Amino acid sequence: MLTRSGVAVGASLLLPGGLAGCSTESERANDYKSVSGAPIVFTHTTVVTGDANRAALKDVALAVKGNTISAIGPTDEILKQFPDAEVIDGKNKALFPGLINCHAHLSAAVARGFNEDFGFPNRAGLEVHPSSLLSQEERTLMSMMAALHSIRSGTTTVIEYTSNILPEAAELAKTGLRWVFAEGVNDRIDGTVMSPEAFAASSTPRFSEQLRNDGLQRVDDIFSAWHNKNDGRIQVFPAVLHTENASAELLQAIRGFAEQHDLGYTIHMNQTHAEINYMMKYHKVRPAEYLAQHDFLGPRCIAAHARYVNDNEIALLGKTKTLISHQPAMAANRGVSPPIPSLRDAGCTICLGTDNNNNDMFAVMKVGMLTERILRNDEHPGMLPQPEDLLQDATVGGAQAINQPVGLLEVGRRADLIVLNTKQPHLVPSGRILSAWLHNGQPTDVESVIVDGEFIMRDHKILSVDEETLVAEAQKVGKRIWDEVESKNPVIPPGRTNWR
């Protein structure tokens, strides 16, 4: 067994130090700090602070000292304050707050190019689903692919929300990202209700005290092992996996654990019609109403999806100040556009997430902006929401969800930021760099990522792990898995002859 930050981890995939390409913290420490641990000053740059005035600060300097943003102002003044700083020329660059992904299922990366088109659970009738062919080490490898994708598209924090995260935690921590491990629990005996077929086969819910206790033990185990590790970069939240699979006792236990330890907590809610039909049939209330009945909603609660909430549920969510984690890219893949304008108007804070397969928060912001404009159908087309609104969801909203001093580029905040290369044909000229990036840009415009004052990607090179080796190994694993899946039944898209 290996230990890291005092935590025992499983056997390695290839190398004694863990996954192939994941070196130890001590081996990588010098790579992703600034020169000699000196302050960092970006000079003559553009700073998109994300604050309420929404203006980009142009031709300024930003200083990072330790893990904190220490100063923003005229370049000459900042350089005088930090004479020993590592100086980075910020011309043709723009600094943004790091993006916060509030809802991810990382190992689902194995089903890229499949779940997006066939749904989850899949509607393609596969005899073997790719995730069932993964060993634990291979599942961790898939999660690492998602983490690398997150870094490259400007994410600095991820809420990884699933069950049994502990075997993956040590490898994920090595990426240098800020993490929330949200360990999910269900206690209904008969499984989940994710499809019309599952609803049709369902029966009166029965709950298991053993399932509940086992799940709560997992929460306690990962909390004891990882909460506040890596200089506070890692948090652990308790979570319920599905509204339809949770007893009143489980809901109360999860909220109680969160309040005892001053944590947030999360749940999937109103994500399918089958879920709603099940709740109405067996509980006589809709999902958000069930959660309200058992005092689960509130300002610590991150309710994921809210795709099909009705007016009464929207009012309950707003009244309780429940946070809504909106996954617009996946919702669009599912042909759904949640009532985000109504949820905003009711008083809910909106944060953003990726959900399955794709971990690109840039795409999430772009799709979120466009789909909400369609919903609003404003008399002045294209006016609302503005790019600044989506940036706020992805940063300030996310910071509220994880209860951390990040999400803005302002003095005293933790230094989680991303650096854009703005000297690109699709970004020149740009009257508003944020708008230009969301409408015309690419995630690859992100050239560097800083978390807690340390570079984890610099000039497009990820510094914390050996990306090339990890990707090569994941490619081998993926080929083996998809060859086996397609040997059982080829994945053939359904045909249609009447497109117009």
C-alpha positions in Angstrom: 0.0 0.0 0.0 1.1 3.5 -0.7 0.5 6.5 1.4 0.0 10.2 0.4 -1.0 12.9 2.8 -1.4 10.1 5.3 -4.0 8.3 3.2 -3.7 4.7 2.1 -4.3 4.1 -1.6 -4.7 1.1 -3.7 -2.2 -0.7 -5.9 -0.9 1.1 -8.9 -2.0 0.6 -12.5 1.5 0.4 -13.9 4.1 2.1 -11.7 5.0 1.9 -8.0 4.0 5.5 -7.5 0.4 5.1 -8.6 -1.1 5.4 -12.1 1.4 5.6 -14.9 2.4 9.2 -15.3 1.3 10.2 -11.8 4.4 11.1 -10.0 4.5 11.7 -6.3 3.9 15.1 -4.8 7.5 15.6 -3.8 8.8 14.8 -7.3 6.5 17.3 -8.9 6.5 20.0 -6.2 9.1 22.3 -7.9 7.3 22.0 -11.3 4.2 23.7 -10.3 5.4 26.5 -8.0 6.8 29.8 -9.2 10.5 30.4 -9.4 11.9 29.8 -5.8 8.4 30.2 -4.4 8.6 33.9 -5.3 5.4 36.0 -5.8 4.1 36.1 -9.4 3.2 39.3 -11.1 1.4 39.4 -14.5 2.2 42.8 -16.0 0.2 45.0 -18.5 -2.6 42.5 -18.7 -6.4 42.4 -18.8 -8.1 41.2 -15.7 -11.7 40.0 -15.9 -12.5 40.1 -12.2 -16.0 38.7 -12.3 -17.2 41.2 -9.8 -20.5 43.2 -9.7 -19.3 46.1 -11.9 -18.5 43.6 -14.7 -15.8 45.7 -16.3 -12.6 44.2 -17.5 -9.5 46.0 -16.0 -7.1 46.8 -18.9 -3.4 47.3 -18.8 -3.0 46.4 -15.1 -0.9 44.1 -13.1 -2.0 41.2 -10.8 0.2 39.8 -8.1 -0.1 36.4 -6.5 1.8 35.7 -3.3 1.5 32.3 -1.7 -2.0 31.1 -2.4 -3.6 34.5 -2.5 -4.2 37.4 -4.9 -2.2 40.1 -3.2 -2.6 43.2 -5.4 -4.2 44.5 -8.6 -3.3 47.9 -10.0 -1.0 49.8 -12.3 2.0 47.8 -13.4 4.7 50.1 -12.1 3.1 50.3 -8.6 2.7 46.6 -8.3 6.3 45.9 -9.4 7.5 48.2 -6.7 5.5 46.3 -4.1 7.0 43.0 -5.2 10.6 43.6 -6.3 11.5 39.9 -6.1 8.6 38.6 -8.0 8.7 36.3 -11.0 7.4 38.7 -13.7 5.2 37.4 -16.5 4.4 39.6 -19.5 0.7 39.8 -19.6 0.3 41.6 -22.9 -2.0 39.7 -25.2 -3.3 37.7 -22.3 -6.4 37.9 -20.1 -6.9 36.6 -16.6 -10.2 35.1 -15.5 -11.4 33.4 -12.3 -11.0 29.7 -12.5 -14.2 27.9 -13.5 -16.0 25.7 -10.9 -17.6 22.5 -12.0 -20.4 21.7 -9.5 -21.6 18.4 -11.0 -19.3 15.8 -12.6 -19.2 12.1 -12.9 -15.6 11.7 -14.1 -15.3 8.0 -14.9 -18.2 8.3 -17.4 -15.5 9.6 -19.8 -15.3 5.9 -20.9 -18.7 6.4 -22.7 -17.7 9.5 -24.6 -19.4 9.6 -28.0 -22.1 7.3 -26.7 -24.1 8.6 -23.8 -24.4 12.0 -25.5 -26.6 10.4 -28.2 -28.2 7.4 -26.6 -29.0 8.7 -23.1 -28.4 7.3 -19.7 -29.3 4.6 -19.1 -28.6 3.9 -22.7 -31.4 3.4 -25.3 -29.2 1.5 -27.7 -29.9 -1.9 -26.2 -26.2 -2.8 -25.6 -25.6 -6.2 -24.2 -22.5 -4.9 -22.4 -22.1 -1.3 -21.2 -18.5 0.0 -21.3 -18.4 1.0 -17.7 -19.0 -2.6 -16.6 -15.7 -3.6 -18.2 -13.6 -1.3 -16.2 -11.4 -2.5 -13.3 -11.1 -0.1 -10.4 -7.7 1.1 -11.7 -9.1 1.6 -15.2 -12.0 3.5 -13.7 -9.5 5.8 -12.0 -7.7 6.2 -15.3 -10.9 7.3 -17.0 -11.5 9.8 -14.2 -8.0 11.1 -14.7 -8.8 11.7 -18.4 -11.8 13.8 -17.3 -9.6 15.7 -14.8 -7.0 16.5 -17.5 -9.8 17.7 -19.8 -11.1 19.8 -17.0 -7.7 21.5 -16.5 -7.3 22.1 -20.3 -10.6 23.9 -20.6 -10.1 26.2 -17.6 -11.6 24.4 -14.7 -9.9 24.9 -11.3 -12.5 23.1 -9.0 -14.5 20.0 -9.6 -17.3 18.4 -7.5 -16.9 14.8 -8.2 -20.2 13.2 -7.3 -20.6 9.5 -7.3 -20.2 6.5 -4.9 -17.0 4.9 -3.7 -14.7 7.8 -4.5 -12.0 6.8 -2.0 -10.1 4.4 -4.3 -9.7 7.3 -6.8 -9.0 10.1 -4.4 -5.2 9.9 -4.2 -4.7 10.0 -8.0 -7.2 12.8 -8.5 -5.5 14.8 -5.8 -2.2 14.7 -7.6 -3.6 16.8 -10.5 -3.5 19.9 -8.2 -7.1 20.8 -8.9 -9.3 22.0 -6.0 -11.7 19.1 -5.3 -15.0 18.4 -3.6 -15.5 14.6 -3.2 -19.3 14.2 -2.9 -19.8 10.7 -1.7 -23.3 9.5 -2.8 -25.7 7.2 -0.9 -29.0 5.5 -1.7 -31.0 3.3 0.6 -33.8 2.0 -1.5 -33.5 -1.7 -2.1 -34.8 -2.1 -5.7 -32.3 0.2 -7.5 -32.9 3.4 -9.4 -35.7 4.7 -11.7 -34.1 6.3 -14.7 -36.3 5.1 -17.6 -40.0 4.4 -18.4 -39.2 0.7 -18.4 -37.8 0.9 -14.9 -40.8 2.9 -13.7 -43.2 0.4 -15.2 -41.4 -2.4 -13.3 -41.2 -0.5 -10.0 -43.0 -1.4 -6.8 -43.7 0.2 -3.5 -40.3 1.5 -2.2 -38.5 -0.5 0.5 -35.5 0.9 2.3 -32.5 -0.8 3.8 -31.0 0.3 7.1 -27.9 -1.7 6.1 -27.5 0.2 2.7 -28.0 3.4 4.6 -25.4 2.6 7.2 -22.9 1.3 4.7 -23.3 4.5 2.7 -22.9 6.8 5.7 -19.8 4.8 6.7 -18.3 5.5 3.2 -19.0 9.2 3.7 -17.3 9.2 7.1 -14.4 7.2 5.8 -13.6 9.6 2.9 -14.3 12.6 5.1 -11.8 11.3 7.7 -9.2 10.5 5.1 -9.4 13.6 2.8 -11.3 16.5 4.1 -9.1 19.7 4.2 -6.1 17.7 2.9 -3.6 19.3 0.3 -3.5 22.6 2.2 -7.3 22.8 2.2 -7.8 22.2 -1.5 -9.9 19.1 -0.9 -13.3 19.0 0.7 -15.7 16.1 1.2 -19.5 16.6 1.0 -22.1 14.0 1.9 -24.6 13.4 -0.9 -27.8 11.5 -1.8 -27.6 9.9 -5.2 -31.3 10.1 -6.2 -34.4 11.6 -4.8 -36.5 8.5 -5.7 -34.0 6.2 -3.9 -33.8 8.0 -0.6 -35.7 7.5 2.6 -36.6 10.3 5.0 -34.0 8.8 7.4 -31.3 9.1 4.8 -32.2 12.6 3.9 -32.0 13.7 7.5 -28.7 11.9 8.1 -27.1 13.5 5.1 -28.2 17.0 6.0 -27.2 16.3 9.6 -23.7 15.3 8.7 -23.3 18.4 6.5 -24.5 20.7 9.3 -22.4 19.0 11.9 -19.2 19.6 9.8 -20.2 22.9 8.1 -20.4 21.4 4.6 -22.6 21.5 1.6 -24.5 18.5 0.3 -26.0 17.5 -3.1 -28.6 15.4 -4.7 -30.0 14.6 -8.2 -33.5 16.0 -8.4 -36.2 16.2 -11.2 -33.8 14.8 -13.8 -36.3 12.4 -15.6 -40.0 12.0 -16.1 -39.7 8.5 -14.7 -38.4 9.9 -11.4 -41.3 12.3 -11.2 -43.9 9.6 -12.1 -42.4 7.4 -9.4 -42.5 10.0 -6.7 -46.1 10.9 -7.6 -47.2 7.3 -7.6 -45.6 6.2 -4.4 -45.2 9.4 -2.4 -48.0 11.5 -3.8 -45.7 14.5 -4.2 -43.2 15.7 -6.7 -39.4 15.4 -6.1 -38.7 18.9 -4.7 -41.9 18.7 -2.6 -40.6 15.4 -1.1 -37.3 17.0 -0.2 -39.1 20.0 1.3 -41.3 17.7 3.4 -38.2 16.2 5.0 -36.4 19.5 5.5 -33.6 18.7 3.0 -33.7 21.8 0.9 -31.8 24.9 2.0 -28.8 27.1 1.2 -26.3 24.3 1.7 -28.2 22.0 -0.7 -27.0 21.7 -4.3 -29.9 20.3 -6.3 -28.7 19.0 -9.6 -30.7 19.3 -12.8 -34.2 20.6 -11.8 -35.1 19.9 -15.5 -38.8 19.4 -14.9 -39.7 21.4 -11.8 -43.2 22.9 -11.7 -44.2 26.3 -10.3 -44.7 25.0 -6.8 -41.4 23.3 -6.8 -39.7 26.5 -8.1 -41.3 28.5 -5.3 -40.1 26.0 -2.7 -36.5 26.0 -4.1 -36.4 29.8 -4.1 -37.9 30.2 -0.6 -35.3 27.8 0.9 -32.4 29.4 -1.1 -31.5 26.0 -2.5 -28.6 26.1 -5.0 -29.3 24.7 -8.5 -26.6 23.0 -10.3 -27.4 23.4 -14.0 -25.8 21.2 -16.6 -26.9 22.9 -19.8 -24.7 21.0 -22.3 -26.0 17.6 -21.1 -29.6 19.0 -20.8 -29.4 20.1 -24.4 -28.2 16.6 -25.4 -31.3 15.3 -23.7 -33.5 17.7 -25.5 -34.4 19.6 -22.3 -34.0 23.2 -21.2 -34.6 23.6 -17.5 -36.6 26.7 -16.4 -33.5 28.6 -15.2 -35.0 32.1 -15.7 -37.8 31.2 -13.3 -35.4 29.6 -10.8 -33.3 32.8 -10.9 -36.3 35.0 -10.4 -37.5 32.8 -7.4 -34.2 33.4 -5.6 -32.1 30.4 -6.4 -28.4 30.7 -6.9 -27.3 29.0 -10.1 -24.1 27.1 -10.5 -22.9 25.1 -13.4 -21.7 21.6 -14.0 -20.8 19.2 -16.8 -22.5 15.9 -15.8 -21.3 12.9 -17.9 -18.7 12.4 -20.6 -17.6 16.0 -21.5 -15.8 18.0 -18.9 -15.5 21.3 -20.8 -16.9 24.1 -18.6 -16.3 26.6 -21.5 -18.8 24.7 -23.6 -21.2 24.6 -20.6 -21.2 28.4 -20.3 -21.7 28.8 -24.0 -24.6 26.4 -24.3 -26.1 27.7 -21.0 -26.1 31.3 -22.4 -27.7 30.3 -25.7 -30.4 28.0 -24.3 -31.4 30.4 -21.6 -31.8 33.1 -24.3 -34.1 30.8 -26.2 -36.2 30.2 -23.1 -36.4 33.9 -22.2 -37.4 34.8 -25.8 -36.8 38.4 -24.8 -38.4 41.3 -26.7 -34.8 42.4 -27.4 -33.4 39.2 -28.8 -30.0 38.1 -27.5 -29.9 40.5 -24.6 -30.3 38.2 -21.6 -28.4 36.5 -20.2 -25.1 38.2 -20.9 -21.8 36.4 -20.9 -21.1 38.0 -17.5 -24.1 36.2 -16.1 -22.8 32.9 -17.2 -19.3 33.6 -15.9 -20.9 34.5 -12.5 -22.7 31.2 -12.5 -19.5 29.3 -13.3 -17.4 31.2 -10.7 -19.3 33.1 -8.0 -22.2 30.7 -8.0 -19.8 27.8 -7.8 -17.8 29.5 -5.0 -21.0 29.8 -3.0 -21.8 26.1 -3.6 -18.4 25.0 -2.3 -18.2 27.7 0.4 -14.6 28.7 -0.5 -13.0 32.2 -1.0 -12.5 31.7 -4.8 -14.6 32.7 -7.8 -13.4 36.4 -8.1 -10.2 38.0 -9.0 -9.9 40.4 -6.1 -7.4 41.1 -3.4 -7.6 38.6 -0.5 -9.2 35.8 -2.6 -7.5 32.5 -3.2 -5.5 32.6 -6.4 -7.5 30.2 -8.6 -7.3 31.7 -12.1 -6.9 30.9 -15.8 -4.8 32.7 -18.4 -6.1 33.2 -21.9 -4.0 33.8 -25.0 -6.0 36.6 -26.6 -3.7 37.0 -29.6 -5.8 34.7 -31.8 -7.6 35.4 -35.1 -10.9 34.5 -33.5 -10.3 36.9 -30.6 -8.8 39.8 -32.4 -10.3 42.4 -32.4 -12.5 42.1 -29.3 -14.5 44.9 -27.7 -15.3 42.7 -24.7 -12.9 39.8 -24.2 -15.3 37.7 -22.2 -18.0 38.0 -24.8 -15.5 37.4 -27.6 -14.3 34.3 -25.9 -17.7 32.8 -25.2 -19.1 33.6 -28.6 -16.0 33.0 -30.8 -13.4 31.3 -28.6 -12.2 27.8 -27.9 -11.3 26.0 -24.7 -7.7 25.7 -26.0 -7.4 29.5 -25.7 -6.6 28.7 -22.0 -2.8 28.5 -21.9 -2.2 28.4 -18.2 -4.1 27.4 -15.0 -3.2 28.4 -11.5 -4.8 26.8 -8.4 -4.1 28.1 -4.9 -1.3 30.2 -6.3 0.5 27.3 -8.1 0.6 26.6 -11.8 -0.9 23.2 -12.6 -0.8 24.0 -16.4 1.7 26.5 -17.9 2.0 27.4 -21.5 -0.3 24.5 -22.4 1.9 21.9 -20.5 0.2 20.2 -17.6 2.8 20.1 -14.8 1.3 18.0 -12.1 1.1 14.6 -13.8 2.5 13.0 -17.0 -0.4 13.6 -19.4 1.2 11.9 -22.4 1.7 8.6 -20.6 -1.8 8.7 -19.0 -3.5 9.4 -22.3 -1.6 6.6 -24.1 -2.6 4.1 -21.4 -6.3 5.3 -21.5 -6.3 4.9 -25.3 -5.3 1.2 -24.9 -7.9 0.6 -22.3 -10.6 2.4 -24.3 -9.8 0.4 -27.5 -10.0 -2.9 -25.6 -13.4 -2.0 -24.0 -15.0 -0.6 -27.1 -13.8 -3.6 -29.2 -15.5 -5.8 -26.7 -18.7 -3.7 -26.6 -19.0 -3.7 -30.4 -18.2 -7.4 -30.7 -21.5 -8.0 -28.8 -23.6 -5.6 -30.9 -22.3 -2.8 -33.1 -23.4 0.7 -32.0 -25.4 1.9 -35.1 -27.3 5.2 -34.9 -31.0 4.9 -35.5 -31.9 5.9 -39.0 -34.4 8.5 -40.2 -35.5 9.2 -43.7 -37.8 12.2 -43.3 -35.4 14.9 -42.1 -36.3 18.3 -43.5 
